[in-house]
């Protein structure tokens, strides 16, 4: 190994130790929030492409009261037109509801999620990945009716 290579290797080792010291020194003593993301991760996600939701106009159902608004008791089948790529169907409600949908792609998997309203009062939110024309089942528990909105975010 030449002297120049040794010097570069030593410089690399010093840089690595310095980065470790900075990382340890920048740490926090609190346990953190497992649901929170660092802003750097959000910025990286923004570079990767748009997060796009299914257009409410491409969603149809027998229980549709108006475009993007589903009113039903019992169950309702929602049909999503082919979005032309991977999109997210965002469903919001003030009350709890159940969603049953097929996984995107060629996976032979059915996903069922019982969505509960958040403790902060923002309501129940379900996000379903859709990459082709598909049907999503919604169920409203109990005897009262449900109102579910197809949201854009």
Buried (B, 14 or more C-beta within 10 A) or exposed (E): EEEEEEEEEEEEEEEEEEEEEEEEEEEEEEEEEEEEEEEEEEEEEEEEEEEEBBBBEBBEBEBBEEEBBBBBEEBBBBBBBEBEEEBBBBBBBBBBBBBBBBEBEEEEEEBEEEBEBEEEEEBBBBBBBBBBEBEBBBBBEEEEEBBBBBBEE
